[in-house]
Each structure stands twice: as structure tokens, then as C-alpha cells.
Amino acid sequence: MNSGPAETNPAENANSGFIEKPEKPYVSRAGLKLAAALDAFGCDPTGWTCADFGSNVGGFVDCLLRRGASKIYAIDTGYGVLAWALRRDPRVIVMERTNAMFADLPEPVDLVTIDVAWTPQTRILPNAARHLKPSGCIISLIKPHYEADKSHKSHKSDKSPLDHGILPPELAEATLQTVRSQIHDLGLSVEQVIESPIVGSGGNREYLALIRPPS
């Protein structure tokens, strides 16, 4: 599971809504994605206990710390990947070599953040929801290029909807709507969605969703 890899971001037109040459206030670009979601969703994690599924280098973890989170469980299947500065922070509980789909936390949390690659939302969200406090929420990075159904074939490939590794924008939007429906079928509510201000690997469009269990 990967969260916050240092991706190459192709230059984008300033009018497109994407950040062309983002600054690097966090250990990875993923921190900028989560910061945008926290602002858009009006989430203030000050004093919160959080879990980050797919921490990788720790972009989401770094963002949460800077926003005042009091404790963060950093969960990833990798080992030795989390940035040293975060690993040393007493607020961070490092859970390496751990699959977030099956992770068992010792306490409920206020917020679960998710940034995973190949794992579908339908497989990662149930365990995230299971660990929430009654008032808790989930912010998940949805990556349509990993979620896309191969029935949506590219005009250049009869096997994959990707065109040179890129999911066409119209398929990205259609895939997002499919994922939203799948999340609803899990009994969860997608309250808000924003497009990430930074494109993902190879230039793929990504989205951040605010998700809650039924009240």
C-alpha cells in the first residue's frame, strides 16, 4: 500500500485548477492533497486521534501533525519507508509491515485517512469504518486509474482503459461515480468530493472524498 510517493507532476496550465509547481512543505506531495481536502471539508484535526492507511513516506501523516493531530497510527505494508522526522515524533505510532485492510487498532479514532494504490476502496473502507469513533470520519484518496473497470477499453488497447498509463478524463469521472455507488452499497455516506489539486502518477486525475458511517 502506498501513500504519498514522490510523483512526477507534469506542468499544468494555471487556469486548470491544478498546482503547476507546488511548494514542498511536507515530506511528500501527498500532504498537499490532504491539506486541500481538510480545508474544503472544513475538518480541523486539532487534538484528534487519527489513523493513516497506506502511510508510505508520510505525506498525510506530516499534514495531520502540522494541523495539530495529537496521535496518528501510521500503517503501511512497507518497512523503513516512513520519513525519519515523522518516525521520531512521539505523536506517531509506526505500524510497519501491516496490511491496513486487516489492521487492528487499540482504540477508536476521530479520522482515518487513506492513500493506497491497487487496493480498491471497497476493500479498504470497511476496516477504516470499523475503527471510527461515533462522530468520526474518513478522508480517502480515490484513484480512478486503479479502480477503472477493464470493460472501459482504451481506443489504443483492447485490455485496459488506460492510454499510456493515463485514464481519460471522461472515464475518470465515470469511474468516480461508480466508486461512489460502491461506497454507498457498503452502508457508508460520501458527503463531499473534491478533485485533487495535484495530479497523480503520470498525470492521472484523483479525488478526495469525505466519508462517514450512517448516523
Legacy VTK file of the C-alpha trace (Angstrom):
# vtk DataFile Version 3.0
C-alpha trace
ASCII
DATASET POLYDATA
POINTS 215 float
0.000 0.000 0.000
1.367 3.321 -0.972
0.660 6.760 0.343
2.348 9.901 -0.807
5.034 8.714 -3.215
7.136 11.450 -4.725
5.348 11.520 -8.087
6.410 13.478 -11.120
3.837 16.151 -11.802
3.696 17.425 -15.368
3.291 21.158 -15.750
-0.334 22.199 -15.762
-1.966 25.344 -17.024
-2.589 27.752 -14.176
-6.224 28.038 -15.257
-6.829 24.301 -14.967
-7.145 24.353 -11.188
-4.061 22.218 -10.681
-0.925 23.351 -8.888
1.818 23.788 -11.512
4.928 23.822 -9.319
3.781 23.140 -5.783
5.966 24.063 -2.875
7.115 21.235 -0.622
6.012 21.993 2.929
5.506 18.272 3.625
7.680 15.176 3.298
5.791 14.277 0.116
3.303 15.820 -2.279
0.524 13.798 -0.684
0.477 16.296 2.176
-0.718 18.991 -0.218
-3.572 16.760 -1.336
-4.756 16.124 2.209
-4.364 19.785 3.157
-6.689 20.736 0.300
-9.259 18.195 1.479
-9.132 19.295 5.115
-9.722 22.882 4.028
-12.502 22.028 1.575
-14.299 19.752 4.021
-13.870 22.075 6.997
-12.068 19.393 9.014
-9.835 20.588 11.842
-7.874 17.622 13.267
-6.520 19.594 16.223
-6.403 17.239 19.191
-7.672 14.289 17.157
-6.506 10.701 17.253
-6.044 9.606 13.643
-5.041 6.589 11.583
-3.367 6.824 8.203
-3.861 3.786 5.975
-1.003 3.471 3.476
1.398 5.974 5.010
4.452 5.292 2.827
6.799 8.303 3.208
4.192 10.051 5.332
2.731 12.986 3.423
-0.669 12.571 5.064
0.911 11.974 8.477
3.014 15.116 8.151
-0.019 17.177 7.181
-2.046 15.895 10.137
0.768 16.650 12.570
1.099 20.184 11.252
-2.661 20.597 11.617
-2.488 19.659 15.299
-3.386 15.957 15.490
-2.459 14.552 18.910
-1.810 10.947 17.817
-1.500 9.187 14.472
-1.271 5.471 13.738
0.875 5.281 10.589
0.065 1.999 8.866
1.843 0.563 5.835
2.894 -2.797 4.460
6.392 -1.464 3.787
9.313 -1.225 6.166
11.667 1.687 6.773
9.813 3.961 4.350
8.269 6.492 6.740
10.328 9.699 6.898
12.767 9.778 9.816
11.406 13.048 11.198
7.935 11.514 11.456
9.198 8.229 12.836
10.881 10.111 15.688
7.790 12.154 16.550
6.214 10.852 19.790
2.750 11.502 18.371
3.295 8.920 15.614
2.742 5.219 16.276
4.522 3.400 13.467
2.784 0.213 12.298
5.007 -1.150 9.539
4.661 -4.459 7.730
0.943 -4.144 8.418
-1.864 -4.508 5.895
-4.375 -1.757 6.611
-7.227 -3.972 5.427
-6.656 -6.151 8.483
-5.001 -3.766 10.938
-6.374 -3.807 14.459
-6.042 -0.535 16.365
-6.086 -0.408 20.172
-8.597 2.447 20.234
-11.224 4.143 18.065
-10.085 7.184 16.116
-11.557 10.507 15.048
-10.245 10.331 11.496
-8.925 7.715 9.106
-7.045 8.959 6.067
-6.456 6.613 3.154
-3.965 6.701 0.289
-3.483 3.270 -1.203
-2.663 2.212 -4.724
-4.016 -1.062 -6.038
-6.373 -1.809 -3.154
-9.952 -0.905 -4.139
-11.933 1.409 -1.903
-14.447 -1.346 -1.294
-11.761 -3.459 0.364
-10.050 -0.812 2.478
-13.050 1.183 3.717
-14.732 -1.486 5.888
-11.778 -1.699 8.264
-11.445 2.072 8.322
-15.100 2.484 9.287
-14.777 -0.202 11.941
-12.200 1.866 13.825
-14.055 5.180 13.871
-15.494 6.892 16.904
-19.244 7.529 16.582
-18.517 11.058 15.344
-15.516 10.036 13.245
-14.950 10.366 9.528
-12.779 9.110 6.681
-10.909 11.087 4.047
-9.890 8.795 1.223
-7.891 9.491 -1.926
-9.758 7.849 -4.806
-7.581 6.881 -7.767
-9.790 6.064 -10.778
-6.838 4.755 -12.792
-6.577 1.905 -10.282
-10.329 1.465 -9.864
-11.329 1.548 -13.548
-13.203 -1.438 -14.908
-11.370 -3.062 -17.797
-14.707 -3.131 -19.623
-13.964 0.542 -20.358
-11.371 -0.107 -23.023
-8.968 2.440 -24.411
-9.043 3.145 -28.123
-5.389 2.038 -28.156
-5.793 -1.110 -26.084
-8.275 -3.945 -26.006
-7.264 -4.919 -22.462
-7.035 -1.765 -20.380
-8.891 1.544 -20.177
-5.550 3.305 -19.686
-3.933 5.167 -22.558
-0.155 5.085 -21.972
-0.852 4.760 -18.264
-3.396 7.599 -18.219
-7.126 7.173 -17.662
-9.020 9.557 -19.972
-10.850 12.310 -18.050
-14.295 11.096 -19.094
-13.525 7.628 -17.758
-12.056 9.080 -14.570
-15.337 10.853 -13.855
-17.406 7.784 -14.734
-15.210 5.612 -12.522
-15.568 8.072 -9.658
-19.340 7.800 -9.865
-19.092 4.003 -9.865
-16.874 4.080 -6.779
-19.293 6.439 -5.019
-22.096 3.964 -5.682
-19.976 1.094 -4.369
-19.208 3.037 -1.195
-22.923 3.679 -0.708
-23.519 -0.066 -1.059
-21.122 -0.587 1.869
-23.516 1.422 4.020
-21.292 4.493 4.054
-22.118 8.039 3.030
-19.965 10.100 0.671
-20.642 13.608 1.953
-18.278 15.611 -0.243
-15.779 15.047 -3.044
-13.096 17.340 -4.441
-10.665 16.847 -7.253
-7.103 16.704 -6.012
-5.235 19.942 -6.729
-2.278 17.805 -7.782
-2.486 15.058 -10.379
-1.340 11.562 -9.535
1.161 9.267 -11.182
1.731 10.046 -14.833
-0.838 12.854 -14.749
-3.869 10.843 -13.678
-6.738 12.698 -12.027
-7.513 11.811 -8.432
-10.259 12.741 -5.985
-10.578 13.095 -2.233
-13.795 12.009 -0.550
-15.226 12.761 2.872
-16.941 9.586 4.047
-18.980 8.829 7.140
-20.881 5.844 8.502
-24.633 6.326 8.870
-25.524 8.435 11.898
LINES 1 216
215 0 1 2 3 4 5 6 7 8 9 10 11 12 13 14 15 16 17 18 19 20 21 22 23 24 25 26 27 28 29 30 31 32 33 34 35 36 37 38 39 40 41 42 43 44 45 46 47 48 49 50 51 52 53 54 55 56 57 58 59 60 61 62 63 64 65 66 67 68 69 70 71 72 73 74 75 76 77 78 79 80 81 82 83 84 85 86 87 88 89 90 91 92 93 94 95 96 97 98 99 100 101 102 103 104 105 106 107 108 109 110 111 112 113 114 115 116 117 118 119 120 121 122 123 124 125 126 127 128 129 130 131 132 133 134 135 136 137 138 139 140 141 142 143 144 145 146 147 148 149 150 151 152 153 154 155 156 157 158 159 160 161 162 163 164 165 166 167 168 169 170 171 172 173 174 175 176 177 178 179 180 181 182 183 184 185 186 187 188 189 190 191 192 193 194 195 196 197 198 199 200 201 202 203 204 205 206 207 208 209 210 211 212 213 214
